[in-house]
Amino acid sequence: MTIGKLNSSKVPVIVIDKKLEQFRDKVLFPEKLEKANEILSKVGLPMRKK
Amino acid sequence: MNKPKYFYKSEEYFKIFEFVSEGSKGRIKKMVQFTQTGTENVYNLAFGDYDDVTNSINDLSVTNNGDSLKVLATVASTIYAFIEKHPNTWIFATGSTNVRTRLYRMGITNNLVDIKEDFEVYGFTQFGIWEEFVVGEDYEAFLITKKQNIQ
């Protein structure tokens, strides 16, 4: 990535920490996920624009 | 999105983020997680305080560290990072309490002009339908996705 693209990017430079990999397959917020699935299973996603 | 935010770390897939809130209550470690839902390409966004002693997350605690706007801006930044890596996804978000959901709504409202440059935002109404986010309306949950995903 060029300096110009870095400066204009809305995504900051992020440090990768391998210690965080331990959480990759864990659901840290099960109640929130359950609520999300409840709404999505009933209603799905918004209708797409025509 | 040039609001003050915390520096954060992630793992290579950008599904877990960690940052430290600093304020009147001291240094509080916060985790943000994007979790695959049962709907294809839809991920749930959640964040909370991480306790190193118990190795557990608490998304109900009211930290009152005096930096809620900075925390919200940091979480918003992780959305940009996650979607950059997973551009075809939708992000679902809701608060663990009504107060927190209103806080999310406030965060979206305060940044709506910036957000809508790249994304579409929807709110889940009390009538059980999704609509394009309207400032001032009360929503139970939110969806955000890149504009390319709905055209």
N, CA and C atoms of all chains as a GROMACS GRO file, in nm:
protein
  603
    1MET      N    1   0.085  -0.119   0.000
    1MET     CA    2   0.000   0.000   0.000
    1MET      C    3   0.088   0.124   0.000
    2THR      N    4   0.055   0.224  -0.082
    2THR     CA    5   0.137   0.345  -0.090
    2THR      C    6   0.105   0.435   0.028
    3ILE      N    7   0.193   0.532   0.053
    3ILE     CA    8   0.172   0.627   0.161
    3ILE      C    9   0.043   0.706   0.136
    4GLY      N   10   0.021   0.741   0.012
    4GLY     CA   11  -0.099   0.816  -0.023
    4GLY      C   12  -0.226   0.739   0.012
    5LYS      N   13  -0.227   0.611  -0.021
    5LYS     CA   14  -0.345   0.528   0.010
    5LYS      C   15  -0.359   0.509   0.160
    6LEU      N   16  -0.246   0.495   0.230
    6LEU     CA   17  -0.251   0.480   0.375
    6LEU      C   18  -0.314   0.603   0.439
    7ASN      N   19  -0.270   0.720   0.391
    7ASN     CA   20  -0.320   0.845   0.450
    7ASN      C   21  -0.467   0.866   0.423
    8SER      N   22  -0.517   0.817   0.311
    8SER     CA   23  -0.658   0.841   0.278
    8SER      C   24  -0.748   0.726   0.321
    9SER      N   25  -0.688   0.620   0.372
    9SER     CA   26  -0.768   0.504   0.411
    9SER      C   27  -0.848   0.534   0.537
   10LYS      N   28  -0.971   0.479   0.542
   10LYS     CA   29  -1.053   0.496   0.661
   10LYS      C   30  -1.025   0.385   0.762
   11VAL      N   31  -0.945   0.289   0.720
   11VAL     CA   32  -0.908   0.180   0.810
   11VAL      C   33  -0.769   0.210   0.866
   12PRO      N   34  -0.755   0.216   0.996
   12PRO     CA   35  -0.623   0.246   1.053
   12PRO      C   36  -0.528   0.130   1.034
   13VAL      N   37  -0.402   0.156   1.059
   13VAL     CA   38  -0.303   0.047   1.059
   13VAL      C   39  -0.327  -0.033   1.186
   14ILE      N   40  -0.343  -0.163   1.171
   14ILE     CA   41  -0.381  -0.247   1.285
   14ILE      C   42  -0.270  -0.344   1.317
   15VAL      N   43  -0.237  -0.352   1.444
   15VAL     CA   44  -0.136  -0.448   1.488
   15VAL      C   45  -0.202  -0.584   1.508
   16ILE      N   46  -0.138  -0.686   1.453
   16ILE     CA   47  -0.191  -0.822   1.468
   16ILE      C   48  -0.130  -0.884   1.593
   17ASP      N   49  -0.215  -0.934   1.680
   17ASP     CA   50  -0.170  -0.998   1.804
   17ASP      C   51  -0.214  -1.144   1.799
   18LYS      N   52  -0.119  -1.232   1.787
   18LYS     CA   53  -0.152  -1.375   1.775
   18LYS      C   54  -0.224  -1.427   1.899
   19LYS      N   55  -0.206  -1.360   2.013
   19LYS     CA   56  -0.274  -1.406   2.136
   19LYS      C   57  -0.425  -1.399   2.121
   20LEU      N   58  -0.473  -1.314   2.031
   20LEU     CA   59  -0.617  -1.301   2.012
   20LEU      C   60  -0.676  -1.417   1.933
   21GLU      N   61  -0.592  -1.498   1.874
   21GLU     CA   62  -0.642  -1.613   1.798
   21GLU      C   63  -0.717  -1.711   1.887
   22GLN      N   64  -0.685  -1.710   2.016
   22GLN     CA   65  -0.752  -1.804   2.109
   22GLN      C   66  -0.903  -1.779   2.114
   23PHE      N   67  -0.945  -1.657   2.077
   23PHE     CA   68  -1.087  -1.624   2.083
   23PHE      C   69  -1.160  -1.649   1.951
   24ARG      N   70  -1.083  -1.686   1.847
   24ARG     CA   71  -1.140  -1.689   1.714
   24ARG      C   72  -1.262  -1.781   1.705
   25ASP      N   73  -1.255  -1.896   1.768
   25ASP     CA   74  -1.365  -1.993   1.759
   25ASP      C   75  -1.455  -1.992   1.882
   26LYS      N   76  -1.438  -1.892   1.966
   26LYS     CA   77  -1.525  -1.883   2.085
   26LYS      C   78  -1.631  -1.777   2.061
   27VAL      N   79  -1.753  -1.802   2.109
   27VAL     CA   80  -1.858  -1.701   2.102
   27VAL      C   81  -1.858  -1.630   2.236
   28LEU      N   82  -1.806  -1.506   2.236
   28LEU     CA   83  -1.792  -1.433   2.362
   28LEU      C   84  -1.924  -1.371   2.408
   29PHE      N   85  -2.018  -1.353   2.316
   29PHE     CA   86  -2.144  -1.287   2.349
   29PHE      C   87  -2.261  -1.374   2.301
   30PRO      N   88  -2.283  -1.488   2.366
   30PRO     CA   89  -2.384  -1.583   2.314
   30PRO      C   90  -2.526  -1.528   2.315
   31GLU      N   91  -2.560  -1.448   2.417
   31GLU     CA   92  -2.697  -1.394   2.422
   31GLU      C   93  -2.722  -1.297   2.307
   32LYS      N   94  -2.619  -1.216   2.276
   32LYS     CA   95  -2.634  -1.120   2.166
   32LYS      C   96  -2.651  -1.194   2.034
   33LEU      N   97  -2.574  -1.302   2.017
   33LEU     CA   98  -2.581  -1.380   1.894
   33LEU      C   99  -2.718  -1.446   1.883
   34GLU      N  100  -2.768  -1.493   1.996
   34GLU     CA  101  -2.900  -1.558   1.995
   34GLU      C  102  -3.007  -1.458   1.954
   35LYS      N  103  -2.997  -1.336   2.006
   35LYS     CA  104  -3.095  -1.232   1.971
   35LYS      C  105  -3.086  -1.198   1.823
   36ALA      N  106  -2.965  -1.190   1.773
   36ALA     CA  107  -2.946  -1.161   1.631
   36ALA      C  108  -3.011  -1.270   1.545
   37ASN      N  109  -2.984  -1.395   1.582
   37ASN     CA  110  -3.039  -1.506   1.504
   37ASN      C  111  -3.190  -1.511   1.512
   38GLU      N  112  -3.244  -1.472   1.626
   38GLU     CA  113  -3.390  -1.473   1.642
   38GLU      C  114  -3.454  -1.373   1.545
   39ILE      N  115  -3.398  -1.253   1.538
   39ILE     CA  116  -3.453  -1.151   1.449
   39ILE      C  117  -3.432  -1.192   1.304
   40LEU      N  118  -3.313  -1.235   1.272
   40LEU     CA  119  -3.280  -1.266   1.132
   40LEU      C  120  -3.362  -1.385   1.081
   41SER      N  121  -3.387  -1.482   1.168
   41SER     CA  122  -3.463  -1.600   1.122
   41SER      C  123  -3.608  -1.564   1.095
   42LYS      N  124  -3.659  -1.463   1.165
   42LYS     CA  125  -3.799  -1.422   1.145
   42LYS      C  126  -3.813  -1.328   1.026
   43VAL      N  127  -3.718  -1.235   1.012
   43VAL     CA  128  -3.737  -1.124   0.918
   43VAL      C  129  -3.639  -1.126   0.802
   44GLY      N  130  -3.524  -1.189   0.822
   44GLY     CA  131  -3.424  -1.188   0.716
   44GLY      C  132  -3.358  -1.052   0.702
   45LEU      N  133  -3.307  -1.023   0.584
   45LEU     CA  134  -3.239  -0.898   0.556
   45LEU      C  135  -3.336  -0.801   0.489
   46PRO      N  136  -3.302  -0.671   0.487
   46PRO     CA  137  -3.390  -0.575   0.420
   46PRO      C  138  -3.406  -0.609   0.272
   47MET      N  139  -3.520  -0.568   0.214
   47MET     CA  140  -3.541  -0.589   0.072
   47MET      C  141  -3.438  -0.506  -0.002
   48ARG      N  142  -3.383  -0.562  -0.111
   48ARG     CA  143  -3.283  -0.487  -0.187
   48ARG      C  144  -3.351  -0.380  -0.270
   49LYS      N  145  -3.274  -0.273  -0.297
   49LYS     CA  146  -3.327  -0.165  -0.380
   49LYS      C  147  -3.345  -0.215  -0.522
   50LYS      N  148  -3.448  -0.170  -0.589
   50LYS     CA  149  -3.471  -0.211  -0.730
   50LYS      C  150  -3.398  -0.116  -0.824
   51MET      N  151  -1.449   0.974   0.931
   51MET     CA  152  -1.446   0.914   1.066
   51MET      C  153  -1.316   0.953   1.136
   52ASN      N  154  -1.294   1.081   1.157
   52ASN     CA  155  -1.170   1.126   1.219
   52ASN      C  156  -1.190   1.161   1.365
   53LYS      N  157  -1.287   1.102   1.429
   53LYS     CA  158  -1.309   1.127   1.570
   53LYS      C  159  -1.203   1.054   1.651
   54PRO      N  160  -1.176   1.105   1.774
   54PRO     CA  161  -1.076   1.038   1.859
   54PRO      C  162  -1.117   0.893   1.885
   55LYS      N  163  -1.017   0.806   1.874
   55LYS     CA  164  -1.045   0.665   1.900
   55LYS      C  165  -0.923   0.603   1.963
   56TYR      N  166  -0.942   0.484   2.020
   56TYR     CA  167  -0.830   0.413   2.081
   56TYR      C  168  -0.758   0.329   1.977
   57PHE      N  169  -0.631   0.313   2.002
   57PHE     CA  170  -0.551   0.219   1.925
   57PHE      C  171  -0.600   0.079   1.958
   58TYR      N  172  -0.610  -0.011   1.859
   58TYR     CA  173  -0.654  -0.146   1.890
   58TYR      C  174  -0.573  -0.250   1.815
   59LYS      N  175  -0.584  -0.373   1.864
   59LYS     CA  176  -0.516  -0.487   1.804
   59LYS      C  177  -0.620  -0.585   1.753
   60SER      N  178  -0.578  -0.674   1.663
   60SER     CA  179  -0.670  -0.775   1.613
   60SER      C  180  -0.592  -0.901   1.580
   61GLU      N  181  -0.666  -1.004   1.534
   61GLU     CA  182  -0.602  -1.123   1.480
   61GLU      C  183  -0.619  -1.117   1.328
   62GLU      N  184  -0.560  -1.211   1.256
   62GLU     CA  185  -0.546  -1.194   1.111
   62GLU      C  186  -0.678  -1.189   1.035
   63TYR      N  187  -0.786  -1.242   1.091
   63TYR     CA  188  -0.914  -1.239   1.019
   63TYR      C  189  -1.002  -1.120   1.059
   64PHE      N  190  -0.950  -1.038   1.150
   64PHE     CA  191  -1.021  -0.916   1.194
   64PHE      C  192  -1.158  -0.948   1.251
   65LYS      N  193  -1.173  -1.060   1.322
   65LYS     CA  194  -1.302  -1.091   1.383
   65LYS      C  195  -1.300  -1.062   1.534
   66ILE      N  196  -1.185  -1.042   1.588
   66ILE     CA  197  -1.169  -1.009   1.730
   66ILE      C  198  -1.077  -0.888   1.741
   67PHE      N  199  -1.120  -0.790   1.821
   67PHE     CA  200  -1.038  -0.671   1.842
   67PHE      C  201  -1.026  -0.647   1.992
   68GLU      N  202  -0.914  -0.588   2.029
   68GLU     CA  203  -0.892  -0.558   2.170
   68GLU      C  204  -0.838  -0.416   2.182
   69PHE      N  205  -0.894  -0.339   2.272
   69PHE     CA  206  -0.837  -0.208   2.302
   69PHE      C  207  -0.856  -0.179   2.449
   70VAL      N  208  -0.793  -0.072   2.495
   70VAL     CA  209  -0.799  -0.037   2.638
   70VAL      C  210  -0.860   0.101   2.654
   71SER      N  211  -0.969   0.105   2.728
   71SER     CA  212  -1.034   0.232   2.761
   71SER      C  213  -0.960   0.294   2.879
   72GLU      N  214  -0.928   0.422   2.868
   72GLU     CA  215  -0.857   0.489   2.977
   72GLU      C  216  -0.937   0.610   3.023
   73GLY      N  217  -0.969   0.611   3.153
   73GLY     CA  218  -1.048   0.722   3.203
   73GLY      C  219  -1.044   0.728   3.354
   74SER      N  220  -1.149   0.789   3.410
   74SER     CA  221  -1.153   0.812   3.554
   74SER      C  222  -1.154   0.682   3.635
   75LYS      N  223  -1.201   0.573   3.572
   75LYS     CA  224  -1.205   0.444   3.642
   75LYS      C  225  -1.080   0.360   3.614
   76GLY      N  226  -0.985   0.418   3.545
   76GLY     CA  227  -0.862   0.346   3.519
   76GLY      C  228  -0.859   0.286   3.379
   77ARG      N  229  -0.780   0.179   3.363
   77ARG     CA  230  -0.765   0.113   3.233
   77ARG      C  231  -0.855  -0.010   3.228
   78ILE      N  232  -0.946  -0.009   3.133
   78ILE     CA  233  -1.041  -0.119   3.119
   78ILE      C  234  -1.021  -0.183   2.982
   79LYS      N  235  -0.991  -0.312   2.981
   79LYS     CA  236  -0.972  -0.382   2.854
   79LYS      C  237  -1.108  -0.409   2.791
   80LYS      N  238  -1.120  -0.380   2.662
   80LYS     CA  239  -1.246  -0.401   2.590
   80LYS      C  240  -1.221  -0.494   2.472
   81MET      N  241  -1.318  -0.581   2.446
   81MET     CA  242  -1.309  -0.672   2.332
   81MET      C  243  -1.427  -0.646   2.239
   82VAL      N  244  -1.400  -0.654   2.110
   82VAL     CA  245  -1.503  -0.644   2.007
   82VAL      C  246  -1.499  -0.774   1.929
   83GLN      N  247  -1.614  -0.834   1.906
   83GLN     CA  248  -1.615  -0.958   1.829
   83GLN      C  249  -1.720  -0.954   1.719
   84PHE      N  250  -1.683  -1.002   1.602
   84PHE     CA  251  -1.776  -1.021   1.491
   84PHE      C  252  -1.797  -1.172   1.478
   85THR      N  253  -1.920  -1.217   1.499
   85THR     CA  254  -1.950  -1.360   1.501
   85THR      C  255  -2.047  -1.395   1.388
   86GLN      N  256  -2.015  -1.499   1.316
   86GLN     CA  257  -2.105  -1.546   1.210
   86GLN      C  258  -2.240  -1.582   1.270
   87THR      N  259  -2.348  -1.530   1.208
   87THR     CA  260  -2.482  -1.569   1.251
   87THR      C  261  -2.528  -1.689   1.167
   88GLY      N  262  -2.652  -1.729   1.186
   88GLY     CA  263  -2.709  -1.838   1.107
   88GLY      C  264  -2.747  -1.796   0.966
   89THR      N  265  -2.740  -1.667   0.937
   89THR     CA  266  -2.771  -1.616   0.804
   89THR      C  267  -2.641  -1.592   0.728
   90GLU      N  268  -2.636  -1.644   0.606
   90GLU     CA  269  -2.511  -1.636   0.529
   90GLU      C  270  -2.465  -1.491   0.516
   91ASN      N  271  -2.337  -1.469   0.538
   91ASN     CA  272  -2.274  -1.338   0.522
   91ASN      C  273  -2.320  -1.232   0.622
   92VAL      N  274  -2.388  -1.272   0.727
   92VAL     CA  275  -2.429  -1.176   0.829
   92VAL      C  276  -2.354  -1.207   0.957
   93TYR      N  277  -2.289  -1.105   1.010
   93TYR     CA  278  -2.211  -1.120   1.133
   93TYR      C  279  -2.269  -1.031   1.241
   94ASN      N  280  -2.269  -1.084   1.363
   94ASN     CA  281  -2.314  -1.006   1.478
   94ASN      C  282  -2.196  -0.933   1.540
   95LEU      N  283  -2.216  -0.804   1.564
   95LEU     CA  284  -2.113  -0.724   1.630
   95LEU      C  285  -2.147  -0.712   1.778
   96ALA      N  286  -2.052  -0.739   1.864
   96ALA     CA  287  -2.074  -0.721   2.007
   96ALA      C  288  -1.944  -0.675   2.071
   97PHE      N  289  -1.956  -0.601   2.179
   97PHE     CA  290  -1.835  -0.562   2.252
   97PHE      C  291  -1.866  -0.548   2.402
   98GLY      N  292  -1.761  -0.562   2.481
   98GLY     CA  293  -1.780  -0.553   2.625
   98GLY      C  294  -1.647  -0.547   2.696
   99ASP      N  295  -1.655  -0.542   2.829
   99ASP     CA  296  -1.534  -0.536   2.912
   99ASP      C  297  -1.479  -0.676   2.931
  100TYR      N  298  -1.348  -0.687   2.917
  100TYR     CA  299  -1.284  -0.818   2.935
  100TYR      C  300  -1.210  -0.820   3.067
  101ASP      N  301  -1.239  -0.922   3.145
  101ASP     CA  302  -1.174  -0.936   3.276
  101ASP      C  303  -1.061  -1.038   3.266
  102ASP      N  304  -0.938  -0.991   3.279
  102ASP     CA  305  -0.821  -1.080   3.269
  102ASP      C  306  -0.817  -1.184   3.380
  103VAL      N  307  -0.876  -1.150   3.494
  103VAL     CA  308  -0.869  -1.241   3.609
  103VAL      C  309  -0.962  -1.361   3.587
  104THR      N  310  -1.084  -1.333   3.546
  104THR     CA  311  -1.181  -1.441   3.526
  104THR      C  312  -1.184  -1.492   3.382
  105ASN      N  313  -1.108  -1.422   3.293
  105ASN     CA  314  -1.111  -1.456   3.149
  105ASN      C  315  -1.253  -1.457   3.095
  106SER      N  316  -1.331  -1.358   3.131
  106SER     CA  317  -1.469  -1.352   3.083
  106SER      C  318  -1.504  -1.212   3.035
  107ILE      N  319  -1.610  -1.207   2.959
  107ILE     CA  320  -1.658  -1.080   2.902
  107ILE      C  321  -1.782  -1.037   2.977
  108ASN      N  322  -1.798  -0.906   2.992
  108ASN     CA  323  -1.920  -0.854   3.052
  108ASN      C  324  -1.972  -0.741   2.964
  109ASP      N  325  -2.086  -0.767   2.896
  109ASP     CA  326  -2.140  -0.660   2.810
  109ASP      C  327  -2.257  -0.589   2.877
  110LEU      N  328  -2.272  -0.612   3.006
  110LEU     CA  329  -2.378  -0.544   3.080
  110LEU      C  330  -2.321  -0.437   3.175
  111SER      N  331  -2.192  -0.444   3.201
  111SER     CA  332  -2.134  -0.350   3.299
  111SER      C  333  -2.137  -0.208   3.245
  112VAL      N  334  -2.158  -0.114   3.336
  112VAL     CA  335  -2.154   0.027   3.301
  112VAL      C  336  -2.023   0.081   3.355
  113THR      N  337  -1.926   0.094   3.266
  113THR     CA  338  -1.791   0.127   3.310
  113THR      C  339  -1.781   0.270   3.361
  114ASN      N  340  -1.856   0.360   3.294
  114ASN     CA  341  -1.852   0.502   3.334
  114ASN      C  342  -1.710   0.556   3.338
  115ASN      N  343  -1.636   0.524   3.234
  115ASN     CA  344  -1.498   0.572   3.230
  115ASN      C  345  -1.486   0.709   3.166
  116GLY      N  346  -1.601   0.768   3.131
  116GLY     CA  347  -1.603   0.904   3.077
  116GLY      C  348  -1.559   0.914   2.933
  117ASP      N  349  -1.560   0.802   2.862
  117ASP     CA  350  -1.509   0.804   2.726
  117ASP      C  351  -1.600   0.730   2.628
  118SER      N  352  -1.730   0.735   2.652
  118SER     CA  353  -1.821   0.654   2.570
  118SER      C  354  -1.813   0.689   2.422
  119LEU      N  355  -1.798   0.818   2.391
  119LEU     CA  356  -1.790   0.856   2.250
  119LEU      C  357  -1.663   0.800   2.186
  120LYS      N  358  -1.554   0.801   2.260
  120LYS     CA  359  -1.428   0.749   2.207
  120LYS      C  360  -1.438   0.597   2.190
  121VAL      N  361  -1.505   0.531   2.286
  121VAL     CA  362  -1.524   0.386   2.274
  121VAL      C  363  -1.609   0.355   2.150
  122LEU      N  364  -1.717   0.430   2.132
  122LEU     CA  365  -1.804   0.407   2.016
  122LEU      C  366  -1.727   0.432   1.886
  123ALA      N  367  -1.647   0.536   1.883
  123ALA     CA  368  -1.569   0.565   1.762
  123ALA      C  369  -1.471   0.452   1.735
  124THR      N  370  -1.416   0.395   1.840
  124THR     CA  371  -1.322   0.284   1.824
  124THR      C  372  -1.394   0.162   1.768
  125VAL      N  373  -1.510   0.131   1.825
  125VAL     CA  374  -1.588   0.017   1.776
  125VAL      C  375  -1.628   0.041   1.630
  126ALA      N  376  -1.669   0.164   1.599
  126ALA     CA  377  -1.705   0.196   1.460
  126ALA      C  378  -1.586   0.172   1.366
  127SER      N  379  -1.469   0.206   1.412
  127SER     CA  380  -1.350   0.185   1.331
  127SER      C  381  -1.325   0.037   1.305
  128THR      N  382  -1.356  -0.047   1.403
  128THR     CA  383  -1.338  -0.191   1.381
  128THR      C  384  -1.434  -0.242   1.274
  129ILE      N  385  -1.551  -0.177   1.261
  129ILE     CA  386  -1.644  -0.215   1.155
  129ILE      C  387  -1.580  -0.190   1.019
  130TYR      N  388  -1.520  -0.073   1.004
  130TYR     CA  389  -1.449  -0.044   0.879
  130TYR      C  390  -1.342  -0.150   0.851
  131ALA      N  391  -1.268  -0.185   0.955
  131ALA     CA  392  -1.159  -0.283   0.938
  131ALA      C  393  -1.214  -0.419   0.900
  132PHE      N  394  -1.320  -0.462   0.969
  132PHE     CA  395  -1.378  -0.593   0.941
  132PHE      C  396  -1.435  -0.598   0.799
  133ILE      N  397  -1.509  -0.496   0.761
  133ILE     CA  398  -1.572  -0.495   0.629
  133ILE      C  399  -1.468  -0.482   0.518
  134GLU      N  400  -1.359  -0.416   0.546
  134GLU     CA  401  -1.250  -0.408   0.447
  134GLU      C  402  -1.202  -0.550   0.413
  135LYS      N  403  -1.196  -0.634   0.515
  135LYS     CA  404  -1.150  -0.772   0.499
  135LYS      C  405  -1.261  -0.864   0.449
  136HIS      N  406  -1.385  -0.831   0.483
  136HIS     CA  407  -1.500  -0.915   0.446
  136HIS      C  408  -1.605  -0.827   0.379
  137PRO      N  409  -1.580  -0.780   0.257
  137PRO     CA  410  -1.663  -0.676   0.195
  137PRO      C  411  -1.805  -0.718   0.160
  138ASN      N  412  -1.833  -0.847   0.154
  138ASN     CA  413  -1.967  -0.890   0.114
  138ASN      C  414  -2.060  -0.913   0.233
  139THR      N  415  -2.013  -0.879   0.351
  139THR     CA  416  -2.090  -0.911   0.470
  139THR      C  417  -2.185  -0.800   0.512
  140TRP      N  418  -2.283  -0.839   0.594
  140TRP     CA  419  -2.371  -0.747   0.664
  140TRP      C  420  -2.334  -0.756   0.811
  141ILE      N  421  -2.341  -0.643   0.881
  141ILE     CA  422  -2.311  -0.641   1.023
  141ILE      C  423  -2.439  -0.611   1.099
  142PHE      N  424  -2.474  -0.701   1.191
  142PHE     CA  425  -2.592  -0.684   1.277
  142PHE      C  426  -2.542  -0.637   1.413
  143ALA      N  427  -2.613  -0.541   1.472
  143ALA     CA  428  -2.572  -0.494   1.605
  143ALA      C  429  -2.694  -0.453   1.685
  144THR      N  430  -2.693  -0.489   1.812
  144THR     CA  431  -2.794  -0.443   1.904
  144THR      C  432  -2.730  -0.437   2.042
  145GLY      N  433  -2.787  -0.356   2.130
  145GLY     CA  434  -2.732  -0.344   2.264
  145GLY      C  435  -2.783  -0.455   2.354
  146SER      N  436  -2.708  -0.484   2.460
  146SER     CA  437  -2.753  -0.584   2.556
  146SER      C  438  -2.865  -0.529   2.645
  147THR      N  439  -2.883  -0.398   2.641
  147THR     CA  440  -2.996  -0.333   2.708
  147THR      C  441  -3.052  -0.225   2.615
  148ASN      N  442  -3.173  -0.177   2.646
  148ASN     CA  443  -3.232  -0.070   2.563
  148ASN      C  444  -3.145   0.055   2.566
  149VAL      N  445  -3.087   0.083   2.682
  149VAL     CA  446  -3.002   0.202   2.695
  149VAL      C  447  -2.882   0.192   2.601
  150ARG      N  448  -2.823   0.073   2.598
  150ARG     CA  449  -2.707   0.055   2.510
  150ARG      C  450  -2.746   0.062   2.363
  151THR      N  451  -2.865   0.011   2.330
  151THR     CA  452  -2.911   0.020   2.190
  151THR      C  453  -2.928   0.166   2.151
  152ARG      N  454  -2.978   0.246   2.244
  152ARG     CA  455  -2.993   0.390   2.215
  152ARG      C  456  -2.856   0.455   2.200
  153LEU      N  457  -2.758   0.406   2.272
  153LEU     CA  458  -2.622   0.457   2.259
  153LEU      C  459  -2.568   0.427   2.120
  154TYR      N  460  -2.594   0.306   2.071
  154TYR     CA  461  -2.554   0.270   1.935
  154TYR      C  462  -2.622   0.365   1.836
  155ARG      N  463  -2.753   0.390   1.860
  155ARG     CA  464  -2.828   0.477   1.770
  155ARG      C  465  -2.764   0.616   1.768
  156MET      N  466  -2.724   0.662   1.886
  156MET     CA  467  -2.660   0.794   1.896
  156MET      C  468  -2.530   0.795   1.816
  157GLY      N  469  -2.454   0.686   1.830
  157GLY     CA  470  -2.328   0.677   1.757
  157GLY      C  471  -2.350   0.680   1.607
  158ILE      N  472  -2.451   0.611   1.561
  158ILE     CA  473  -2.481   0.610   1.417
  158ILE      C  474  -2.526   0.749   1.373
  159THR      N  475  -2.615   0.809   1.450
  159THR     CA  476  -2.665   0.943   1.416
  159THR      C  477  -2.552   1.043   1.406
  160ASN      N  478  -2.460   1.039   1.502
  160ASN     CA  479  -2.350   1.137   1.505
  160ASN      C  480  -2.252   1.119   1.390
  161ASN      N  481  -2.252   1.002   1.330
  161ASN     CA  482  -2.156   0.974   1.223
  161ASN      C  483  -2.224   0.939   1.092
  162LEU      N  484  -2.353   0.968   1.082
  162LEU     CA  485  -2.430   0.919   0.969
  162LEU      C  486  -2.378   0.970   0.835
  163VAL      N  487  -2.338   1.095   0.829
  163VAL     CA  488  -2.290   1.150   0.702
  163VAL      C  489  -2.168   1.072   0.654
  164ASP      N  490  -2.074   1.047   0.745
  164ASP     CA  491  -1.955   0.970   0.709
  164ASP      C  492  -1.991   0.826   0.673
  165ILE      N  493  -2.077   0.767   0.754
  165ILE     CA  494  -2.113   0.626   0.732
  165ILE      C  495  -2.176   0.607   0.595
  166LYS      N  496  -2.266   0.698   0.559
  166LYS     CA  497  -2.342   0.681   0.434
  166LYS      C  498  -2.259   0.709   0.309
  167GLU      N  499  -2.136   0.751   0.327
  167GLU     CA  500  -2.047   0.764   0.210
  167GLU      C  501  -2.020   0.626   0.150
  168ASP      N  502  -2.010   0.526   0.238
  168ASP     CA  503  -1.970   0.393   0.191
  168ASP      C  504  -2.073   0.285   0.221
  169PHE      N  505  -2.161   0.310   0.319
  169PHE     CA  506  -2.248   0.204   0.367
  169PHE      C  507  -2.394   0.242   0.362
  170GLU      N  508  -2.479   0.140   0.367
  170GLU     CA  509  -2.621   0.158   0.394
  170GLU      C  510  -2.647   0.111   0.537
  171VAL      N  511  -2.732   0.185   0.607
  171VAL     CA  512  -2.763   0.151   0.745
  171VAL      C  513  -2.914   0.132   0.757
  172TYR      N  514  -2.951   0.025   0.826
  172TYR     CA  515  -3.092  -0.004   0.847
  172TYR      C  516  -3.120  -0.016   0.996
  173GLY      N  517  -3.243   0.020   1.034
  173GLY     CA  518  -3.286   0.004   1.172
  173GLY      C  519  -3.403  -0.093   1.178
  174PHE      N  520  -3.407  -0.173   1.283
  174PHE     CA  521  -3.516  -0.269   1.302
  174PHE      C  522  -3.621  -0.203   1.390
  175THR      N  523  -3.740  -0.180   1.333
  175THR     CA  524  -3.842  -0.102   1.403
  175THR      C  525  -3.922  -0.186   1.502
  176GLN      N  526  -4.000  -0.117   1.582
  176GLN     CA  527  -4.087  -0.186   1.677
  176GLN      C  528  -4.194  -0.267   1.604
  177PHE      N  529  -4.214  -0.240   1.477
  177PHE     CA  530  -4.313  -0.314   1.399
  177PHE      C  531  -4.254  -0.439   1.336
  178GLY      N  532  -4.126  -0.466   1.368
  178GLY     CA  533  -4.065  -0.590   1.321
  178GLY      C  534  -4.022  -0.589   1.177
  179ILE      N  535  -3.987  -0.471   1.125
  179ILE     CA  536  -3.938  -0.462   0.987
  179ILE      C  537  -3.808  -0.379   0.984
  180TRP      N  538  -3.730  -0.401   0.880
  180TRP     CA  539  -3.611  -0.320   0.856
  180TRP      C  540  -3.650  -0.198   0.772
  181GLU      N  541  -3.594  -0.085   0.807
  181GLU     CA  542  -3.610   0.033   0.723
  181GLU      C  543  -3.477   0.108   0.718
  182GLU      N  544  -3.458   0.188   0.616
  182GLU     CA  545  -3.336   0.268   0.610
  182GLU      C  546  -3.335   0.360   0.731
  183PHE      N  547  -3.218   0.372   0.792
  183PHE     CA  548  -3.204   0.443   0.919
  183PHE      C  549  -3.253   0.587   0.906
  184VAL      N  550  -3.339   0.624   0.999
  184VAL     CA  551  -3.393   0.760   1.004
  184VAL      C  552  -3.353   0.821   1.137
  185VAL      N  553  -3.293   0.938   1.132
  185VAL     CA  554  -3.251   1.006   1.256
  185VAL      C  555  -3.375   1.036   1.341
  186GLY      N  556  -3.364   1.004   1.468
  186GLY     CA  557  -3.473   1.033   1.560
  186GLY      C  558  -3.569   0.918   1.582
  187GLU      N  559  -3.562   0.816   1.495
  187GLU     CA  560  -3.650   0.700   1.511
  187GLU      C  561  -3.589   0.602   1.612
  188ASP      N  562  -3.675   0.531   1.681
  188ASP     CA  563  -3.631   0.435   1.781
  188ASP      C  564  -3.617   0.298   1.715
  189TYR      N  565  -3.502   0.233   1.731
  189TYR     CA  566  -3.480   0.101   1.670
  189TYR      C  567  -3.433   0.001   1.773
  190GLU      N  568  -3.462  -0.126   1.746
  190GLU     CA  569  -3.419  -0.233   1.836
  190GLU      C  570  -3.285  -0.292   1.794
  191ALA      N  571  -3.250  -0.277   1.669
  191ALA     CA  572  -3.125  -0.333   1.619
  191ALA      C  573  -3.087  -0.260   1.491
  192PHE      N  574  -2.967  -0.286   1.444
  192PHE     CA  575  -2.916  -0.216   1.327
  192PHE      C  576  -2.845  -0.315   1.235
  193LEU      N  577  -2.847  -0.282   1.107
  193LEU     CA  578  -2.771  -0.356   1.006
  193LEU      C  579  -2.691  -0.256   0.925
  194ILE      N  580  -2.570  -0.293   0.892
  194ILE     CA  581  -2.489  -0.207   0.808
  194ILE      C  582  -2.418  -0.294   0.705
  195THR      N  583  -2.410  -0.244   0.582
  195THR     CA  584  -2.342  -0.318   0.478
  195THR      C  585  -2.291  -0.220   0.374
  196LYS      N  586  -2.193  -0.263   0.296
  196LYS     CA  587  -2.141  -0.176   0.190
  196LYS      C  588  -2.250  -0.155   0.085
  197LYS      N  589  -2.249  -0.036   0.026
  197LYS     CA  590  -2.351  -0.003  -0.074
  197LYS      C  591  -2.352  -0.104  -0.187
  198GLN      N  592  -2.238  -0.159  -0.222
  198GLN     CA  593  -2.229  -0.253  -0.334
  198GLN      C  594  -2.311  -0.379  -0.310
  199ASN      N  595  -2.343  -0.407  -0.185
  199ASN     CA  596  -2.413  -0.530  -0.152
  199ASN      C  597  -2.565  -0.521  -0.168
  200ILE      N  598  -2.614  -0.400  -0.199
  200ILE     CA  599  -2.758  -0.388  -0.214
  200ILE      C  600  -2.796  -0.332  -0.349
  201GLN      N  601  -2.701  -0.316  -0.438
  201GLN     CA  602  -2.736  -0.260  -0.569
  201GLN      C  603  -2.733  -0.368  -0.674
   0.00000   0.00000   0.00000
